[in-house]
Amino acid sequence: MTATVETPAPRGYVKATLHLAIDATEHQRRQDRRLRPILDWDILETCLSLPHAEPVPWQTLTIRQQDTIRRAPAHVFRITGHRQRPKVTRIALRPCRVVSATVRSATACATALGNVTSYAPFCERSLVVTRRPRMSETLIEFGFWGAGLYLDHDGELETLVEPNPWRPKRHTAAGWRFAEEAYGSYLKHARQLEQAHP
């Protein structure tokens, strides 16, 4: 089960609204165990090298992976079994999937297109503008880059270019880390909303 939410882009990324599909089970598990977003590259790479919820013999791991697992926060991995033949199980999942990023700008200028395409490795992306592009080449360019383009008429959006559906070419630590950063932004945003509306 997932819940789709809107959240600001994490710090360090171009300002955008991210649409996240939250993994409700993993979110609840992390909340129960007070597990913060996982941002360590070695931990994420080790997570990607292990199957989820399947014990793997400790001896099959590299020394670096073993060191990473030892220093990882609790509830990311679980070590079980006999002392001489332990096994490790990856418990953590990505807490969310970044569905899309929406950037806003007055015009569909080259800078705005660059801002939108910065999200290309992670999700579907679109630009919302308040002024209609003058040149038809702009629409062709957005189509070429697979970015959506919408014109805002006082809250009503007119579709000028449909975004291409996003499909990951492969699963990477960078993609997982971006999801963790987006999840962290979601948690911070949710806390701010709770404090503003107790």
C-alpha positions in Angstrom: 0.0 0.0 0.0 1.3 3.4 -0.9 0.2 7.0 -0.2 1.0 9.7 -2.7 2.1 13.0 -1.2 3.6 16.3 -2.3 6.7 17.6 -0.7 9.4 20.2 -1.4 12.6 19.0 -3.1 15.4 18.2 -0.6 18.1 20.8 0.1 20.7 20.9 -2.6 18.3 20.2 -5.5 16.5 22.7 -7.8 13.3 24.0 -6.2 10.5 21.7 -7.2 7.4 19.9 -5.8 8.0 16.2 -5.6 5.2 13.7 -5.8 6.1 10.7 -3.7 4.5 7.3 -3.4 5.2 6.4 0.3 5.7 2.8 1.2 3.3 2.7 4.1 4.7 -0.5 5.6 8.3 0.7 5.5 7.4 4.1 6.7 5.6 2.7 9.7 8.5 0.3 10.4 10.9 3.2 10.3 8.7 5.4 12.5 8.3 2.6 15.1 12.1 2.1 15.2 13.1 5.8 14.8 15.1 5.0 11.8 16.2 8.2 10.0 16.7 8.4 6.2 19.7 6.4 5.1 22.2 8.6 3.3 25.5 6.7 3.6 26.7 5.6 0.2 28.4 2.4 1.5 25.2 1.3 3.3 23.1 2.0 0.3 25.5 0.1 -2.0 25.5 -2.8 0.4 21.7 -2.8 0.5 21.6 -3.0 -3.3 24.0 -6.0 -3.3 21.8 -8.0 -0.9 18.3 -9.4 -1.5 15.5 -8.1 0.7 14.4 -10.4 3.6 16.7 -13.3 2.5 19.5 -14.4 4.8 23.0 -14.4 3.1 26.0 -16.2 4.6 28.4 -13.7 6.3 31.4 -15.3 4.7 30.2 -14.5 1.2 30.4 -10.7 1.8 33.5 -8.6 1.2 35.4 -7.2 4.1 34.1 -3.7 3.2 30.5 -5.0 3.2 31.0 -6.6 6.6 32.4 -3.4 8.0 29.6 -1.4 6.5 26.9 -3.7 8.0 28.6 -3.6 11.5 28.5 0.2 11.5 25.0 0.6 9.9 22.2 1.9 12.1 20.0 -0.8 13.8 17.1 -2.1 11.7 18.8 -1.7 8.3 20.4 -5.2 8.5 19.9 -8.1 10.8 22.6 -10.6 11.7 21.4 -14.0 12.8 22.6 -17.6 13.1 25.4 -19.5 14.8 28.4 -17.4 15.8 30.7 -19.4 13.5 28.3 -19.3 10.6 26.3 -16.0 10.9 23.9 -14.8 8.2 22.9 -11.2 7.3 19.5 -10.1 6.1 18.7 -6.8 4.6 15.6 -5.4 6.3 15.5 -1.9 4.8 13.5 -1.0 1.7 13.3 2.3 -0.1 10.8 4.3 2.0 9.2 5.9 -1.1 9.3 6.1 -4.9 9.6 9.6 -6.4 6.9 9.7 -9.0 7.5 13.1 -10.5 9.1 16.5 -10.0 7.3 19.7 -10.9 9.3 22.9 -11.4 7.6 26.4 -11.7 8.9 29.3 -13.7 7.5 32.4 -15.4 8.8 31.2 -18.8 10.1 28.1 -20.5 13.6 29.5 -20.9 16.7 27.4 -21.2 17.5 27.8 -17.5 14.0 26.4 -16.6 14.5 23.5 -19.0 17.9 22.8 -17.4 16.3 22.9 -13.9 13.6 20.4 -15.0 16.0 18.0 -16.7 18.2 17.9 -13.6 15.6 15.4 -12.3 15.9 13.1 -15.3 17.9 10.4 -13.5 15.2 10.1 -10.8 11.7 10.6 -12.0 9.2 12.0 -14.5 9.5 15.8 -14.7 7.5 18.8 -15.8 7.6 22.6 -15.9 4.7 24.8 -15.1 4.9 28.3 -16.7 2.7 31.4 -16.4 3.5 32.8 -19.9 2.9 30.8 -23.1 6.1 30.1 -25.1 6.4 32.2 -28.2 8.3 29.8 -30.3 7.1 26.3 -31.4 10.7 25.1 -31.1 10.3 25.3 -27.3 7.6 22.6 -27.4 9.8 20.5 -29.6 12.7 20.9 -27.2 10.7 19.9 -24.2 9.4 16.9 -26.1 12.9 15.9 -27.1 14.0 15.9 -23.5 10.9 14.1 -22.3 9.9 16.9 -20.0 6.3 18.0 -19.6 5.2 21.6 -20.1 2.1 23.1 -18.7 0.6 26.6 -18.8 -1.0 27.9 -15.6 -4.2 29.8 -16.1 -4.9 30.9 -12.5 -4.7 27.4 -11.2 -6.0 25.6 -14.3 -3.2 23.8 -16.1 -3.2 23.6 -19.9 -1.1 20.8 -21.3 1.4 22.0 -23.9 3.7 18.9 -23.8 3.0 15.6 -22.1 5.9 14.3 -20.0 7.4 11.0 -21.1 6.8 8.2 -18.6 9.9 7.6 -16.5 11.4 4.1 -16.3 14.6 3.4 -14.4 17.3 1.9 -16.6 18.9 0.3 -13.5 18.7 0.5 -9.7 21.6 2.6 -8.3 22.7 3.9 -5.0 22.2 7.4 -6.3 18.6 6.7 -7.1 18.0 5.1 -3.7 19.8 8.1 -2.0 17.6 10.6 -3.8 14.5 8.7 -2.6 15.9 8.8 1.0 16.6 12.5 0.7 13.0 13.1 -0.7 11.7 11.0 2.2 13.6 13.1 4.7 12.1 16.3 3.1 8.7 14.7 3.4 9.2 13.9 7.1 10.4 17.5 7.8 7.5 19.0 5.8 5.0 16.8 7.6 6.3 17.9 11.0 6.1 21.6 10.0 2.5 21.1 8.9 1.7 19.4 12.2 3.2 22.2 14.2 1.4 24.8 12.1 -1.9 23.0 12.5 -1.9 21.2 15.9 
